[in-house]
């Protein structure tokens, strides 16, 4: 009985299906990198240059 090729074939198909489902699962409408709302920001410089 050739169980090893059967197991490898089933595993290959399972990985292939998981890759396809993961690509479909990703929502492309939202940006991947969003700024962190709690990240510290540089203070705004209110002085005009040259004064």
mmCIF entry with sequence, helices, sheets and N, C-alpha, C, O atoms, coordinates in Angstrom:
data_MODEL
# 
_entry.id   MODEL 
# 
_entity.id                         1 
_entity.type                       polymer 
_entity.pdbx_number_of_molecules   1 
# 
_entity_poly.entity_id                      1 
_entity_poly.type                           'polypeptide(L)' 
_entity_poly.nstd_linkage                   no 
_entity_poly.nstd_monomer                   no 
_entity_poly.pdbx_seq_one_letter_code       
;(UNK)(UNK)(UNK)(UNK)(UNK)(UNK)(UNK)(UNK)(UNK)(UNK)(UNK)(UNK)(UNK)(UNK)(UNK)(UNK)
(UNK)(UNK)(UNK)(UNK)(UNK)(UNK)(UNK)(UNK)(UNK)(UNK)(UNK)(UNK)(UNK)(UNK)(UNK)(UNK)
(UNK)(UNK)(UNK)(UNK)(UNK)(UNK)(UNK)(UNK)(UNK)(UNK)(UNK)(UNK)(UNK)(UNK)(UNK)(UNK)
(UNK)(UNK)(UNK)
;
_entity_poly.pdbx_seq_one_letter_code_can   XXXXXXXXXXXXXXXXXXXXXXXXXXXXXXXXXXXXXXXXXXXXXXXXXXX 
_entity_poly.pdbx_strand_id                 A 
# 
loop_
_entity_poly_seq.entity_id 
_entity_poly_seq.num 
_entity_poly_seq.mon_id 
_entity_poly_seq.hetero 
1 1  UNK n 
1 2  UNK n 
1 3  UNK n 
1 4  UNK n 
1 5  UNK n 
1 6  UNK n 
1 7  UNK n 
1 8  UNK n 
1 9  UNK n 
1 10 UNK n 
1 11 UNK n 
1 12 UNK n 
1 13 UNK n 
1 14 UNK n 
1 15 UNK n 
1 16 UNK n 
1 17 UNK n 
1 18 UNK n 
1 19 UNK n 
1 20 UNK n 
1 21 UNK n 
1 22 UNK n 
1 23 UNK n 
1 24 UNK n 
1 25 UNK n 
1 26 UNK n 
1 27 UNK n 
1 28 UNK n 
1 29 UNK n 
1 30 UNK n 
1 31 UNK n 
1 32 UNK n 
1 33 UNK n 
1 34 UNK n 
1 35 UNK n 
1 36 UNK n 
1 37 UNK n 
1 38 UNK n 
1 39 UNK n 
1 40 UNK n 
1 41 UNK n 
1 42 UNK n 
1 43 UNK n 
1 44 UNK n 
1 45 UNK n 
1 46 UNK n 
1 47 UNK n 
1 48 UNK n 
1 49 UNK n 
1 50 UNK n 
1 51 UNK n 
# 
_struct_asym.id          A 
_struct_asym.entity_id   1 
# 
_struct_conf.conf_type_id            HELX_P 
_struct_conf.id                      HELX_P1 
_struct_conf.pdbx_PDB_helix_id       AA1 
_struct_conf.beg_label_comp_id       UNK 
_struct_conf.beg_label_asym_id       A 
_struct_conf.beg_label_seq_id        3 
_struct_conf.pdbx_beg_PDB_ins_code   ? 
_struct_conf.end_label_comp_id       UNK 
_struct_conf.end_label_asym_id       A 
_struct_conf.end_label_seq_id        25 
_struct_conf.pdbx_end_PDB_ins_code   ? 
_struct_conf.beg_auth_comp_id        UNK 
_struct_conf.beg_auth_asym_id        A 
_struct_conf.beg_auth_seq_id         3 
_struct_conf.end_auth_comp_id        UNK 
_struct_conf.end_auth_asym_id        A 
_struct_conf.end_auth_seq_id         25 
_struct_conf.pdbx_PDB_helix_class    1 
_struct_conf.details                 ? 
_struct_conf.pdbx_PDB_helix_length   23 
# 
_struct_conf_type.id          HELX_P 
_struct_conf_type.criteria    ? 
_struct_conf_type.reference   ? 
# 
loop_
_atom_site.group_PDB 
_atom_site.id 
_atom_site.type_symbol 
_atom_site.label_atom_id 
_atom_site.label_alt_id 
_atom_site.label_comp_id 
_atom_site.label_asym_id 
_atom_site.label_entity_id 
_atom_site.label_seq_id 
_atom_site.pdbx_PDB_ins_code 
_atom_site.Cartn_x 
_atom_site.Cartn_y 
_atom_site.Cartn_z 
_atom_site.occupancy 
_atom_site.B_iso_or_equiv 
_atom_site.pdbx_formal_charge 
_atom_site.auth_seq_id 
_atom_site.auth_comp_id 
_atom_site.auth_asym_id 
_atom_site.auth_atom_id 
_atom_site.pdbx_PDB_model_num 
ATOM 1   N N  . UNK A 1 1  ? 0.845   -1.191 0.000  1.00 0.00 ? 1  UNK A N  1 
ATOM 2   C CA . UNK A 1 1  ? 0.000   0.000  0.000  1.00 0.00 ? 1  UNK A CA 1 
ATOM 3   C C  . UNK A 1 1  ? 0.884   1.246  0.000  1.00 0.00 ? 1  UNK A C  1 
ATOM 4   O O  . UNK A 1 1  ? 1.879   1.321  0.720  1.00 0.00 ? 1  UNK A O  1 
ATOM 5   N N  . UNK A 1 2  ? 0.504   2.205  -0.810 1.00 0.00 ? 2  UNK A N  1 
ATOM 6   C CA . UNK A 1 2  ? 1.293   3.436  -0.920 1.00 0.00 ? 2  UNK A CA 1 
ATOM 7   C C  . UNK A 1 2  ? 0.636   4.528  -0.079 1.00 0.00 ? 2  UNK A C  1 
ATOM 8   O O  . UNK A 1 2  ? -0.095  5.378  -0.586 1.00 0.00 ? 2  UNK A O  1 
ATOM 9   N N  . UNK A 1 3  ? 0.920   4.476  1.211  1.00 0.00 ? 3  UNK A N  1 
ATOM 10  C CA . UNK A 1 3  ? 0.322   5.475  2.089  1.00 0.00 ? 3  UNK A CA 1 
ATOM 11  C C  . UNK A 1 3  ? 1.111   6.781  2.089  1.00 0.00 ? 3  UNK A C  1 
ATOM 12  O O  . UNK A 1 3  ? 0.531   7.854  2.250  1.00 0.00 ? 3  UNK A O  1 
ATOM 13  N N  . UNK A 1 4  ? 2.435   6.698  1.909  1.00 0.00 ? 4  UNK A N  1 
ATOM 14  C CA . UNK A 1 4  ? 3.251   7.902  1.986  1.00 0.00 ? 4  UNK A CA 1 
ATOM 15  C C  . UNK A 1 4  ? 2.889   8.914  0.896  1.00 0.00 ? 4  UNK A C  1 
ATOM 16  O O  . UNK A 1 4  ? 2.698   10.085 1.223  1.00 0.00 ? 4  UNK A O  1 
ATOM 17  N N  . UNK A 1 5  ? 2.785   8.530  -0.380 1.00 0.00 ? 5  UNK A N  1 
ATOM 18  C CA . UNK A 1 5  ? 2.372   9.524  -1.378 1.00 0.00 ? 5  UNK A CA 1 
ATOM 19  C C  . UNK A 1 5  ? 0.962   10.064 -1.128 1.00 0.00 ? 5  UNK A C  1 
ATOM 20  O O  . UNK A 1 5  ? 0.683   11.231 -1.404 1.00 0.00 ? 5  UNK A O  1 
ATOM 21  N N  . UNK A 1 6  ? 0.084   9.222  -0.610 1.00 0.00 ? 6  UNK A N  1 
ATOM 22  C CA . UNK A 1 6  ? -1.263  9.682  -0.301 1.00 0.00 ? 6  UNK A CA 1 
ATOM 23  C C  . UNK A 1 6  ? -1.239  10.752 0.791  1.00 0.00 ? 6  UNK A C  1 
ATOM 24  O O  . UNK A 1 6  ? -1.935  11.763 0.694  1.00 0.00 ? 6  UNK A O  1 
ATOM 25  N N  . UNK A 1 7  ? -0.431  10.523 1.832  1.00 0.00 ? 7  UNK A N  1 
ATOM 26  C CA . UNK A 1 7  ? -0.328  11.501 2.921  1.00 0.00 ? 7  UNK A CA 1 
ATOM 27  C C  . UNK A 1 7  ? 0.276   12.803 2.405  1.00 0.00 ? 7  UNK A C  1 
ATOM 28  O O  . UNK A 1 7  ? -0.216  13.887 2.720  1.00 0.00 ? 7  UNK A O  1 
ATOM 29  N N  . UNK A 1 8  ? 1.348   12.698 1.607  1.00 0.00 ? 8  UNK A N  1 
ATOM 30  C CA . UNK A 1 8  ? 1.973   13.913 1.072  1.00 0.00 ? 8  UNK A CA 1 
ATOM 31  C C  . UNK A 1 8  ? 1.022   14.662 0.146  1.00 0.00 ? 8  UNK A C  1 
ATOM 32  O O  . UNK A 1 8  ? 1.001   15.893 0.149  1.00 0.00 ? 8  UNK A O  1 
ATOM 33  N N  . UNK A 1 9  ? 0.253   13.952 -0.627 1.00 0.00 ? 9  UNK A N  1 
ATOM 34  C CA . UNK A 1 9  ? -0.699  14.606 -1.518 1.00 0.00 ? 9  UNK A CA 1 
ATOM 35  C C  . UNK A 1 9  ? -1.789  15.334 -0.752 1.00 0.00 ? 9  UNK A C  1 
ATOM 36  O O  . UNK A 1 9  ? -2.153  16.459 -1.095 1.00 0.00 ? 9  UNK A O  1 
ATOM 37  N N  . UNK A 1 10 ? -2.309  14.695 0.283  1.00 0.00 ? 10 UNK A N  1 
ATOM 38  C CA . UNK A 1 10 ? -3.346  15.332 1.090  1.00 0.00 ? 10 UNK A CA 1 
ATOM 39  C C  . UNK A 1 10 ? -2.778  16.551 1.813  1.00 0.00 ? 10 UNK A C  1 
ATOM 40  O O  . UNK A 1 10 ? -3.440  17.586 1.890  1.00 0.00 ? 10 UNK A O  1 
ATOM 41  N N  . UNK A 1 11 ? -1.566  16.441 2.341  1.00 0.00 ? 11 UNK A N  1 
ATOM 42  C CA . UNK A 1 11 ? -0.954  17.584 3.017  1.00 0.00 ? 11 UNK A CA 1 
ATOM 43  C C  . UNK A 1 11 ? -0.702  18.730 2.042  1.00 0.00 ? 11 UNK A C  1 
ATOM 44  O O  . UNK A 1 11 ? -0.910  19.894 2.386  1.00 0.00 ? 11 UNK A O  1 
ATOM 45  N N  . UNK A 1 12 ? -0.256  18.411 0.834  1.00 0.00 ? 12 UNK A N  1 
ATOM 46  C CA . UNK A 1 12 ? -0.003  19.456 -0.165 1.00 0.00 ? 12 UNK A CA 1 
ATOM 47  C C  . UNK A 1 12 ? -1.301  20.180 -0.514 1.00 0.00 ? 12 UNK A C  1 
ATOM 48  O O  . UNK A 1 12 ? -1.329  21.409 -0.587 1.00 0.00 ? 12 UNK A O  1 
ATOM 49  N N  . UNK A 1 13 ? -2.363  19.427 -0.729 1.00 0.00 ? 13 UNK A N  1 
ATOM 50  C CA . UNK A 1 13 ? -3.647  20.045 -1.072 1.00 0.00 ? 13 UNK A CA 1 
ATOM 51  C C  . UNK A 1 13 ? -4.166  20.869 0.110  1.00 0.00 ? 13 UNK A C  1 
ATOM 52  O O  . UNK A 1 13 ? -4.728  21.945 -0.095 1.00 0.00 ? 13 UNK A O  1 
ATOM 53  N N  . UNK A 1 14 ? -3.986  20.383 1.343  1.00 0.00 ? 14 UNK A N  1 
ATOM 54  C CA . UNK A 1 14 ? -4.444  21.126 2.513  1.00 0.00 ? 14 UNK A CA 1 
ATOM 55  C C  . UNK A 1 14 ? -3.694  22.448 2.642  1.00 0.00 ? 14 UNK A C  1 
ATOM 56  O O  . UNK A 1 14 ? -4.303  23.478 2.930  1.00 0.00 ? 14 UNK A O  1 
ATOM 57  N N  . UNK A 1 15 ? -2.370  22.428 2.429  1.00 0.00 ? 15 UNK A N  1 
ATOM 58  C CA . UNK A 1 15 ? -1.587  23.670 2.501  1.00 0.00 ? 15 UNK A CA 1 
ATOM 59  C C  . UNK A 1 15 ? -2.004  24.620 1.392  1.00 0.00 ? 15 UNK A C  1 
ATOM 60  O O  . UNK A 1 15 ? -2.117  25.824 1.620  1.00 0.00 ? 15 UNK A O  1 
ATOM 61  N N  . UNK A 1 16 ? -2.230  24.105 0.211  1.00 0.00 ? 16 UNK A N  1 
ATOM 62  C CA . UNK A 1 16 ? -2.650  24.943 -0.913 1.00 0.00 ? 16 UNK A CA 1 
ATOM 63  C C  . UNK A 1 16 ? -3.999  25.605 -0.624 1.00 0.00 ? 16 UNK A C  1 
ATOM 64  O O  . UNK A 1 16 ? -4.177  26.793 -0.893 1.00 0.00 ? 16 UNK A O  1 
ATOM 65  N N  . UNK A 1 17 ? -4.940  24.846 -0.081 1.00 0.00 ? 17 UNK A N  1 
ATOM 66  C CA . UNK A 1 17 ? -6.248  25.397 0.250  1.00 0.00 ? 17 UNK A CA 1 
ATOM 67  C C  . UNK A 1 17 ? -6.129  26.430 1.367  1.00 0.00 ? 17 UNK A C  1 
ATOM 68  O O  . UNK A 1 17 ? -6.822  27.447 1.334  1.00 0.00 ? 17 UNK A O  1 
ATOM 69  N N  . UNK A 1 18 ? -5.266  26.191 2.355  1.00 0.00 ? 18 UNK A N  1 
ATOM 70  C CA . UNK A 1 18 ? -5.085  27.153 3.438  1.00 0.00 ? 18 UNK A CA 1 
ATOM 71  C C  . UNK A 1 18 ? -4.497  28.465 2.925  1.00 0.00 ? 18 UNK A C  1 
ATOM 72  O O  . UNK A 1 18 ? -4.875  29.537 3.397  1.00 0.00 ? 18 UNK A O  1 
ATOM 73  N N  . UNK A 1 19 ? -3.577  28.391 1.965  1.00 0.00 ? 19 UNK A N  1 
ATOM 74  C CA . UNK A 1 19 ? -3.009  29.616 1.390  1.00 0.00 ? 19 UNK A CA 1 
ATOM 75  C C  . UNK A 1 19 ? -4.083  30.396 0.647  1.00 0.00 ? 19 UNK A C  1 
ATOM 76  O O  . UNK A 1 19 ? -4.171  31.617 0.781  1.00 0.00 ? 19 UNK A O  1 
ATOM 77  N N  . UNK A 1 20 ? -4.894  29.703 -0.132 1.00 0.00 ? 20 UNK A N  1 
ATOM 78  C CA . UNK A 1 20 ? -5.971  30.380 -0.870 1.00 0.00 ? 20 UNK A CA 1 
ATOM 79  C C  . UNK A 1 20 ? -6.956  31.025 0.101  1.00 0.00 ? 20 UNK A C  1 
ATOM 80  O O  . UNK A 1 20 ? -7.367  32.167 -0.107 1.00 0.00 ? 20 UNK A O  1 
ATOM 81  N N  . UNK A 1 21 ? -7.338  30.317 1.152  1.00 0.00 ? 21 UNK A N  1 
ATOM 82  C CA . UNK A 1 21 ? -8.281  30.874 2.111  1.00 0.00 ? 21 UNK A CA 1 
ATOM 83  C C  . UNK A 1 21 ? -7.677  32.052 2.868  1.00 0.00 ? 21 UNK A C  1 
ATOM 84  O O  . UNK A 1 21 ? -8.387  33.009 3.175  1.00 0.00 ? 21 UNK A O  1 
ATOM 85  N N  . UNK A 1 22 ? -6.389  32.003 3.175  1.00 0.00 ? 22 UNK A N  1 
ATOM 86  C CA . UNK A 1 22 ? -5.771  33.124 3.884  1.00 0.00 ? 22 UNK A CA 1 
ATOM 87  C C  . UNK A 1 22 ? -5.697  34.357 2.997  1.00 0.00 ? 22 UNK A C  1 
ATOM 88  O O  . UNK A 1 22 ? -5.817  35.477 3.494  1.00 0.00 ? 22 UNK A O  1 
ATOM 89  N N  . UNK A 1 23 ? -5.501  34.175 1.693  1.00 0.00 ? 23 UNK A N  1 
ATOM 90  C CA . UNK A 1 23 ? -5.493  35.318 0.789  1.00 0.00 ? 23 UNK A CA 1 
ATOM 91  C C  . UNK A 1 23 ? -6.887  35.923 0.661  1.00 0.00 ? 23 UNK A C  1 
ATOM 92  O O  . UNK A 1 23 ? -7.023  37.142 0.553  1.00 0.00 ? 23 UNK A O  1 
ATOM 93  N N  . UNK A 1 24 ? -7.916  35.092 0.671  1.00 0.00 ? 24 UNK A N  1 
ATOM 94  C CA . UNK A 1 24 ? -9.285  35.596 0.589  1.00 0.00 ? 24 UNK A CA 1 
ATOM 95  C C  . UNK A 1 24 ? -9.672  36.267 1.906  1.00 0.00 ? 24 UNK A C  1 
ATOM 96  O O  . UNK A 1 24 ? -10.425 37.241 1.911  1.00 0.00 ? 24 UNK A O  1 
ATOM 97  N N  . UNK A 1 25 ? -9.156  35.743 3.029  1.00 0.00 ? 25 UNK A N  1 
ATOM 98  C CA . UNK A 1 25 ? -9.535  36.234 4.357  1.00 0.00 ? 25 UNK A CA 1 
ATOM 99  C C  . UNK A 1 25 ? -9.038  37.660 4.592  1.00 0.00 ? 25 UNK A C  1 
ATOM 100 O O  . UNK A 1 25 ? -9.684  38.424 5.310  1.00 0.00 ? 25 UNK A O  1 
ATOM 101 N N  . UNK A 1 26 ? -7.897  38.029 3.997  1.00 0.00 ? 26 UNK A N  1 
ATOM 102 C CA . UNK A 1 26 ? -7.325  39.358 4.222  1.00 0.00 ? 26 UNK A CA 1 
ATOM 103 C C  . UNK A 1 26 ? -8.232  40.400 3.591  1.00 0.00 ? 26 UNK A C  1 
ATOM 104 O O  . UNK A 1 26 ? -8.569  40.317 2.410  1.00 0.00 ? 26 UNK A O  1 
ATOM 105 N N  . UNK A 1 27 ? -8.621  41.377 4.390  1.00 0.00 ? 27 UNK A N  1 
ATOM 106 C CA . UNK A 1 27 ? -9.506  42.434 3.905  1.00 0.00 ? 27 UNK A CA 1 
ATOM 107 C C  . UNK A 1 27 ? -8.650  43.543 3.304  1.00 0.00 ? 27 UNK A C  1 
ATOM 108 O O  . UNK A 1 27 ? -7.847  44.158 4.005  1.00 0.00 ? 27 UNK A O  1 
ATOM 109 N N  . UNK A 1 28 ? -8.819  43.798 2.018  1.00 0.00 ? 28 UNK A N  1 
ATOM 110 C CA . UNK A 1 28 ? -7.998  44.780 1.335  1.00 0.00 ? 28 UNK A CA 1 
ATOM 111 C C  . UNK A 1 28 ? -8.531  46.209 1.504  1.00 0.00 ? 28 UNK A C  1 
ATOM 112 O O  . UNK A 1 28 ? -7.870  47.153 1.071  1.00 0.00 ? 28 UNK A O  1 
ATOM 113 N N  . UNK A 1 29 ? -9.703  46.395 2.118  1.00 0.00 ? 29 UNK A N  1 
ATOM 114 C CA . UNK A 1 29 ? -10.279 47.730 2.227  1.00 0.00 ? 29 UNK A CA 1 
ATOM 115 C C  . UNK A 1 29 ? -9.635  48.545 3.342  1.00 0.00 ? 29 UNK A C  1 
ATOM 116 O O  . UNK A 1 29 ? -9.725  49.773 3.336  1.00 0.00 ? 29 UNK A O  1 
ATOM 117 N N  . UNK A 1 30 ? -8.987  47.882 4.299  1.00 0.00 ? 30 UNK A N  1 
ATOM 118 C CA . UNK A 1 30 ? -8.354  48.598 5.393  1.00 0.00 ? 30 UNK A CA 1 
ATOM 119 C C  . UNK A 1 30 ? -6.847  48.669 5.156  1.00 0.00 ? 30 UNK A C  1 
ATOM 120 O O  . UNK A 1 30 ? -6.247  47.696 4.698  1.00 0.00 ? 30 UNK A O  1 
ATOM 121 N N  . UNK A 1 31 ? -6.232  49.807 5.462  1.00 0.00 ? 31 UNK A N  1 
ATOM 122 C CA . UNK A 1 31 ? -4.779  49.875 5.319  1.00 0.00 ? 31 UNK A CA 1 
ATOM 123 C C  . UNK A 1 31 ? -4.089  48.944 6.323  1.00 0.00 ? 31 UNK A C  1 
ATOM 124 O O  . UNK A 1 31 ? -4.554  48.774 7.450  1.00 0.00 ? 31 UNK A O  1 
ATOM 125 N N  . UNK A 1 32 ? -3.004  48.363 5.905  1.00 0.00 ? 32 UNK A N  1 
ATOM 126 C CA . UNK A 1 32 ? -2.311  47.407 6.771  1.00 0.00 ? 32 UNK A CA 1 
ATOM 127 C C  . UNK A 1 32 ? -1.586  48.140 7.900  1.00 0.00 ? 32 UNK A C  1 
ATOM 128 O O  . UNK A 1 32 ? -1.631  47.708 9.052  1.00 0.00 ? 32 UNK A O  1 
ATOM 129 N N  . UNK A 1 33 ? -0.917  49.248 7.570  1.00 0.00 ? 33 UNK A N  1 
ATOM 130 C CA . UNK A 1 33 ? -0.150  49.990 8.577  1.00 0.00 ? 33 UNK A CA 1 
ATOM 131 C C  . UNK A 1 33 ? -0.928  51.229 8.986  1.00 0.00 ? 33 UNK A C  1 
ATOM 132 O O  . UNK A 1 33 ? -1.107  52.147 8.185  1.00 0.00 ? 33 UNK A O  1 
ATOM 133 N N  . UNK A 1 34 ? -1.388  51.260 10.229 1.00 0.00 ? 34 UNK A N  1 
ATOM 134 C CA . UNK A 1 34 ? -2.085  52.421 10.753 1.00 0.00 ? 34 UNK A CA 1 
ATOM 135 C C  . UNK A 1 34 ? -1.233  53.045 11.847 1.00 0.00 ? 34 UNK A C  1 
ATOM 136 O O  . UNK A 1 34 ? -0.564  52.331 12.593 1.00 0.00 ? 34 UNK A O  1 
ATOM 137 N N  . UNK A 1 35 ? -1.250  54.375 11.951 1.00 0.00 ? 35 UNK A N  1 
ATOM 138 C CA . UNK A 1 35 ? -0.467  55.002 13.021 1.00 0.00 ? 35 UNK A CA 1 
ATOM 139 C C  . UNK A 1 35 ? -1.022  54.639 14.392 1.00 0.00 ? 35 UNK A C  1 
ATOM 140 O O  . UNK A 1 35 ? -2.236  54.546 14.576 1.00 0.00 ? 35 UNK A O  1 
ATOM 141 N N  . UNK A 1 36 ? -0.151  54.440 15.324 1.00 0.00 ? 36 UNK A N  1 
ATOM 142 C CA . UNK A 1 36 ? -0.542  54.092 16.679 1.00 0.00 ? 36 UNK A CA 1 
ATOM 143 C C  . UNK A 1 36 ? -1.092  55.338 17.366 1.00 0.00 ? 36 UNK A C  1 
ATOM 144 O O  . UNK A 1 36 ? -0.380  56.337 17.464 1.00 0.00 ? 36 UNK A O  1 
ATOM 145 N N  . UNK A 1 37 ? -2.350  55.313 17.851 1.00 0.00 ? 37 UNK A N  1 
ATOM 146 C CA . UNK A 1 37 ? -2.902  56.525 18.466 1.00 0.00 ? 37 UNK A CA 1 
ATOM 147 C C  . UNK A 1 37 ? -2.212  56.902 19.773 1.00 0.00 ? 37 UNK A C  1 
ATOM 148 O O  . UNK A 1 37 ? -2.290  58.056 20.194 1.00 0.00 ? 37 UNK A O  1 
ATOM 149 N N  . UNK A 1 38 ? -1.535  55.951 20.425 1.00 0.00 ? 38 UNK A N  1 
ATOM 150 C CA . UNK A 1 38 ? -0.864  56.243 21.689 1.00 0.00 ? 38 UNK A CA 1 
ATOM 151 C C  . UNK A 1 38 ? 0.611   56.552 21.512 1.00 0.00 ? 38 UNK A C  1 
ATOM 152 O O  . UNK A 1 38 ? 1.321   56.769 22.494 1.00 0.00 ? 38 UNK A O  1 
ATOM 153 N N  . UNK A 1 39 ? 1.080   56.575 20.274 1.00 0.00 ? 39 UNK A N  1 
ATOM 154 C CA . UNK A 1 39 ? 2.499   56.853 20.046 1.00 0.00 ? 39 UNK A CA 1 
ATOM 155 C C  . UNK A 1 39 ? 2.784   58.320 20.324 1.00 0.00 ? 39 UNK A C  1 
ATOM 156 O O  . UNK A 1 39 ? 1.981   59.183 19.968 1.00 0.00 ? 39 UNK A O  1 
ATOM 157 N N  . UNK A 1 40 ? 3.921   58.617 20.957 1.00 0.00 ? 40 UNK A N  1 
ATOM 158 C CA . UNK A 1 40 ? 4.259   60.026 21.202 1.00 0.00 ? 40 UNK A CA 1 
ATOM 159 C C  . UNK A 1 40 ? 4.584   60.730 19.890 1.00 0.00 ? 40 UNK A C  1 
ATOM 160 O O  . UNK A 1 40 ? 5.222   60.166 19.001 1.00 0.00 ? 40 UNK A O  1 
ATOM 161 N N  . UNK A 1 41 ? 4.135   61.960 19.793 1.00 0.00 ? 41 UNK A N  1 
ATOM 162 C CA . UNK A 1 41 ? 4.390   62.752 18.592 1.00 0.00 ? 41 UNK A CA 1 
ATOM 163 C C  . UNK A 1 41 ? 5.325   63.898 18.940 1.00 0.00 ? 41 UNK A C  1 
ATOM 164 O O  . UNK A 1 41 ? 5.414   64.319 20.094 1.00 0.00 ? 41 UNK A O  1 
ATOM 165 N N  . UNK A 1 42 ? 6.015   64.392 17.931 1.00 0.00 ? 42 UNK A N  1 
ATOM 166 C CA . UNK A 1 42 ? 6.919   65.517 18.129 1.00 0.00 ? 42 UNK A CA 1 
ATOM 167 C C  . UNK A 1 42 ? 6.109   66.764 18.442 1.00 0.00 ? 42 UNK A C  1 
ATOM 168 O O  . UNK A 1 42 ? 5.056   66.976 17.839 1.00 0.00 ? 42 UNK A O  1 
ATOM 169 N N  . UNK A 1 43 ? 6.573   67.595 19.371 1.00 0.00 ? 43 UNK A N  1 
ATOM 170 C CA . UNK A 1 43 ? 5.812   68.814 19.676 1.00 0.00 ? 43 UNK A CA 1 
ATOM 171 C C  . UNK A 1 43 ? 5.800   69.765 18.479 1.00 0.00 ? 43 UNK A C  1 
ATOM 172 O O  . UNK A 1 43 ? 6.778   69.868 17.738 1.00 0.00 ? 43 UNK A O  1 
ATOM 173 N N  . UNK A 1 44 ? 4.687   70.447 18.311 1.00 0.00 ? 44 UNK A N  1 
ATOM 174 C CA . UNK A 1 44 ? 4.556   71.384 17.198 1.00 0.00 ? 44 UNK A CA 1 
ATOM 175 C C  . UNK A 1 44 ? 5.386   72.613 17.495 1.00 0.00 ? 44 UNK A C  1 
ATOM 176 O O  . UNK A 1 44 ? 5.348   73.152 18.601 1.00 0.00 ? 44 UNK A O  1 
ATOM 177 N N  . UNK A 1 45 ? 6.144   73.056 16.490 1.00 0.00 ? 45 UNK A N  1 
ATOM 178 C CA . UNK A 1 45 ? 7.000   74.241 16.647 1.00 0.00 ? 45 UNK A CA 1 
ATOM 179 C C  . UNK A 1 45 ? 6.188   75.455 16.240 1.00 0.00 ? 45 UNK A C  1 
ATOM 180 O O  . UNK A 1 45 ? 5.911   75.659 15.058 1.00 0.00 ? 45 UNK A O  1 
ATOM 181 N N  . UNK A 1 46 ? 5.802   76.270 17.231 1.00 0.00 ? 46 UNK A N  1 
ATOM 182 C CA . UNK A 1 46 ? 4.956   77.423 16.932 1.00 0.00 ? 46 UNK A CA 1 
ATOM 183 C C  . UNK A 1 46 ? 5.778   78.631 16.496 1.00 0.00 ? 46 UNK A C  1 
ATOM 184 O O  . UNK A 1 46 ? 5.224   79.550 15.892 1.00 0.00 ? 46 UNK A O  1 
ATOM 185 N N  . UNK A 1 47 ? 7.064   78.662 16.778 1.00 0.00 ? 47 UNK A N  1 
ATOM 186 C CA . UNK A 1 47 ? 7.890   79.795 16.378 1.00 0.00 ? 47 UNK A CA 1 
ATOM 187 C C  . UNK A 1 47 ? 8.188   79.731 14.890 1.00 0.00 ? 47 UNK A C  1 
ATOM 188 O O  . UNK A 1 47 ? 8.501   78.669 14.351 1.00 0.00 ? 47 UNK A O  1 
ATOM 189 N N  . UNK A 1 48 ? 8.089   80.864 14.242 1.00 0.00 ? 48 UNK A N  1 
ATOM 190 C CA . UNK A 1 48 ? 8.397   80.938 12.818 1.00 0.00 ? 48 UNK A CA 1 
ATOM 191 C C  . UNK A 1 48 ? 9.919   80.970 12.634 1.00 0.00 ? 48 UNK A C  1 
ATOM 192 O O  . UNK A 1 48 ? 10.613  81.624 13.412 1.00 0.00 ? 48 UNK A O  1 
ATOM 193 N N  . UNK A 1 49 ? 10.439  80.288 11.639 1.00 0.00 ? 49 UNK A N  1 
ATOM 194 C CA . UNK A 1 49 ? 11.886  80.344 11.432 1.00 0.00 ? 49 UNK A CA 1 
ATOM 195 C C  . UNK A 1 49 ? 12.320  81.754 11.013 1.00 0.00 ? 49 UNK A C  1 
ATOM 196 O O  . UNK A 1 49 ? 11.660  82.419 10.214 1.00 0.00 ? 49 UNK A O  1 
ATOM 197 N N  . UNK A 1 50 ? 13.441  82.180 11.573 1.00 0.00 ? 50 UNK A N  1 
ATOM 198 C CA . UNK A 1 50 ? 13.967  83.500 11.233 1.00 0.00 ? 50 UNK A CA 1 
ATOM 199 C C  . UNK A 1 50 ? 13.530  84.576 12.197 1.00 0.00 ? 50 UNK A C  1 
ATOM 200 O O  . UNK A 1 50 ? 13.846  85.745 11.977 1.00 0.00 ? 50 UNK A O  1 
ATOM 201 N N  . UNK A 1 51 ? 12.817  84.237 13.257 1.00 0.00 ? 51 UNK A N  1 
ATOM 202 C CA . UNK A 1 51 ? 12.385  85.263 14.204 1.00 0.00 ? 51 UNK A CA 1 
ATOM 203 C C  . UNK A 1 51 ? 13.179  85.183 15.486 1.00 0.00 ? 51 UNK A C  1 
ATOM 204 O O  . UNK A 1 51 ? 12.952  85.973 16.403 1.00 0.00 ? 51 UNK A O  1 
# 
